[in-house]
Amino acid sequence: MAYSINPAVFGSMFAVPSQVVDNNIKLASASQLKTLLWIFRHACEPIDPAVISKEIGYGESDIIDALTVLCEWGVLATDGKVITPLPAPEAPSPKASEAKKELPELVPVKPTYEQVVKRCQESPVIANMFSDIEGLLGKTIGYDSQCILLMMHDQYGLPVEVIYMLISYCVSVGKSNLAYIAKVGKTWGEKEIDTIEKADEQIKILNSCISLWKEFAQMAGIQNPRPTSSQAAYLKTWSTEYKFGADMIYLAYEEMLDHSGKISFAYMNKVLANWHEKGLKTPEDVERDKQAYREKNKKATDTTTSYDMNEFNRRANQLPIYKKGE
């Protein structure tokens, strides 16, 4: 069957940034795309998460998350500043034996009622998992959601108890939609977080990043309640690998503002990586390093000036002396 655009729709249209389709559509969620369409359809109206939530049927927290992502894409600006799209933090190339597992995205395929019943009959653990997760989410899960949970268990290799911990964490940060849960499940599967101990360690790291974000956001006056996935990746590197606290991250934020008109975590990452390589651990260390740099430059300038004056005096002494009339 061949498809074509109905010419009648060209009578009423609005523009959407091509960069979203070119660069982001593959990973965009439904809430992000619907939020984007609503904003550009109502381009002259204020961007109010409560209004958008009511119009498109997603929770207000989901809308706020979508708006944050649109800022990351460079589509929206906050306080007049456009956020540079964030690349993932650079990491050393893994050895062949340590190469990261690549898992496919979970594409929900609605199973038949008979298939679901059969699987529950074959494994009471699965039947109990569906029931328990409904309790964790506070809502009934449908066939698509059951399919996602089964694929997390069967294809990603996550045990039932790890799935419980994963969903409990997602609920605790206000992300109870199955699309987000599936995304976290894919990450955990790739990292082989397949035991309670590994899951507990991962949750501690994630909570630490959120706590660090809240402290840094308060210092910087940032209103977002939690970091985006790309920002969280930077925070994890800065806190777990570089061992920096919020004070050093905020100092890097100020460095970024002094040298760039755009908010860029990539720039901050370069600053913090440089401090880490130099062994600078506190704001006092950074100030001493700057002072040493200033003194070194001043000494070099003084040496050059002194050399020039000596050369001037030497040449002056070598000038011929003329008598009057010569």
N, C-alpha and C positions, 0 to 999 in steps of 0.2 A: 504494500500500500504506500503510495506517494503522498507526502504532506506538503502543504504550502500555506503561506500566511494569508489570512482573510484580509483583503484590501480595506474592508470597512473599519478595521481597528486603527488604521493610520490617521483617522480623523481626530483621535484623542490619545495623545502619547506624552510621555515625559522621559527625560534622559537619565541613564544610569552610567556611572563611570566604567569605561571599558576595562580599566586595570583590574577591577574586581573579577570580571569574567576571565581575563587573560591569566591572572596570577593566583586567584584565591578560590575560584568556584569549586575546585575539586575537594577542598577541605572545609568549605563553608557548611555550617549547620543550617537547618531550616529556620531556626529563630533568628540567626544572623542575616540570612537573605530576606526574610520577611520584614525585619526591622529596617534593613537597607531600602527595600521597596517603599515602605511606608514613609520613610524620611524624605525620599526624593519625590514621592507623590505629593507630599505636604511640605515642599521646600520652603515655603514662606511662613510656616508655622513654627512655634517653639518646639524643641525636641524634649518632650516630657515623657520619661519612662512610664509613668502611671497611665498616661493617655495611650501610649503605644501598646502597653500591656492589655488594656481593655479592648483595643481595636483588633489586635492580631491573635489574642487568646493565649499568650504565654505569660508566665509569672514575671513580676517586676524585676526580680533578681536576674532572671534570664535576659531581660531587656538590657539591664545595666551591663551584664557581661558582653552582650552583643555590641553595645555601644563602645565598650572598651576595645573590642576586637576591631571595630570599624576605625577607631583611632589608630590602632596599630597598622592597619592597611593604608593609612594616609588619606582616608576618605573624610574623616571628621577632624576637627581641631578642638582642643580644650584650652580655654582662656586665651584664645587667639594663637596658640602654638600648635603646629602640625607635628605629630609624632612620626619620626622616621620609622619605616617598616623594619622590624627587628630580625636579623639573622640569628640562627641558633649559635650558641657559644662554640668557638672552635675547640676541638679536642684532638689529641694525638691519634694518628691512624692506628686502629687495633691490629694486633697480630692475627695471623690466619686462624689460630686456635681460639682467639678471643673475639672473633667477629660477631657483631650484634645480630641476633636473630631478627629476621624480617617477617612479620606476620601480616596476613591479609586483613583488610578492613572487614568488620562484621556487617554483612548485608542481610538484614532480616528477611527470611523467606517464611511466610505464614504456613505453618504445618496444618495438617488436617486434625480434626478433633480426635480421630482414631489414632493418629501417630502420637499425639501428646499422651493420650490415655495409655497406649501401649508402653511408652517409655516410662511413665510413672509406675505402671504395673511391674515392669522389669526391674526398676530401681526405686524402692521406697525413699531412698536418700534424695533423689531428684524431686519426688512428690513433696517431701517435707521442705526442700529448699524453696520451691515455689511458694508454699504457704508461709514460710518464715520471712521470705523477702517481701511478701505483701505486707507483713507486719512491720518490717523495717521502713518500707516506703510509705506506709499509711494509705495504700490504695491497692485496688485489684490490678493485677498485671494481665495483659491480654496475650494472644498467641505470639505476636511479634516480639514482645518482651521476653516471653518464655523461650523463644528461639534464640535470642541474644544470650540469655543466661546459659542455655545448653551449649552454644558454640564457645562461650568463654570457658566452660568446663571441659568440653570434648576436644576442641581445636586448639585453644590456648593453653590447655593443661593446668588450669587453675582449680585446685581442690575446692570443695563446697565451703569449707571453713574459711578459706582465703577469700572466696567471693563474698561471704558474710562480712569480713573485715573491710573489704574494698567498698562495699555498698554503705556500710556504717560510716566510713570516712567521708564518702561523697555526700551523704545526708548531713553530716556534721558541718560541712562547708556550704550547705545550701544548694548542692548540685545533685538533685535526685532524679533528673531525667535520664532515660536509658541510653540516649545517644552519648552523653558525657560518661556514663558508667562504662559503656562499651569502649570508649577511647582510653580510659584509665586501664581497663582490662587488657587492652592490646599492649599498652606500655608495660604493664606488669608481666604479661606473657613473654614479651621480648626480653625483659630483664630476668626472666625465670624466677620470679617471686612466687614460689610454689609451696612454701611452708609458712606456718604461723609465725615463726621466728623472723623470716625474711619480710613478711608482710608488716609485722610490728615495727621493724627497723625502718622500712620504707615510710610508714605512717609518721613515725617520729621525725624523719627528715622533712616530710611535707608540712607537718605542723610547725616545725622550726622555721621553715621558709615563710609561712603565713605570719608567724609571730614577728619575724624579722621585718617583713613587709609593713606590718602595722606600725612598728616603731619608726621605720624609715619614712613611711608615708606621712606620719604625724609631724616629723621634723621638716619634711619638704612641702607640707601643705597639700598633699595629693589626696583626693577624695575617694578614689576607688577602694572599696572595702577589702579586696584581695587582689593579688597579682594575676596577670594573664599567664597562660602556659609558657610563653616565651620569656616573660619577666621572671617567672618562677625558676626557669632553667638557669638564668643568670644568677639569681639569688642562691641557688643550690651550689653553684660553682664558687661564688664569693664566700659563702659561709662554711661549706664543708671542705673545700679544697684550699682556699686562701685563708680561712679562719678569720675573716673580717666581720666586725659587728656593724650595727646601724650607723655608728659615728663615722666610720671610715667610708661607708657607702654614701652617706650624706656629703662627706667631704668631696668624694668623686663627683657627686651630683652638682656641687657648686663649681668644681673645675669645669664640668661640661657646660654649665650656664655661662661661665666666663669666656668660653672659646667657641660656643655654638649657639645659633639662634633657635635650634630645634632640640626637643627632648629626645635623646638617643641613648638607650642603654648600651648599645654597641660601643659608643664613645666612652661611657663609664667603665665598660669592661676593659678597654685598652688602658685606661688610667690605673685601674685596680690591679691589672696584670703586671704593669710596670712597677707598681709599689711592691707587689708580692715578690717579683724578681730581685728587687733591691733589699728585701728583708725589712721593709717598713711596716710596722704592725699597729701603730697608734698615730693619731693626729699630731702628737708632739714629734714623732719620728719624721713625719712628712715635713713639718715646719723646719726641723733641723737640717733636713736634706735640702730644702729650698734655700735656707740661709747659707749653707756651705756652697751651693751653686752660685748665689749672688756674690759671695766673697771671692770665689774663684774667678768670676768674670771681672770683678773690680780689680783684683790683683793683676790680671792679664792686661786690663786697660791701663793701669798705672805703669806697668813694665813697658808697654808700648810707648806711652807718653814720655817716660824717662829716657828711653832709647832715642827717641826723636830729638829731644832737647840736647842730649850729649852729642849727637851727630851734628846738630846745628852749631853748637859751640866749637866743635872740632873744625868744621869747615870755615867758621868765622875767623878762627886763629890763623888759617892758612891763606886768607885773602892778602894780596900784595898791598904794601903801604906806599901811597903816592905822596910826593912832596908838592908843595904849592907851585902851581904853574906847569906841572907835568901832566 
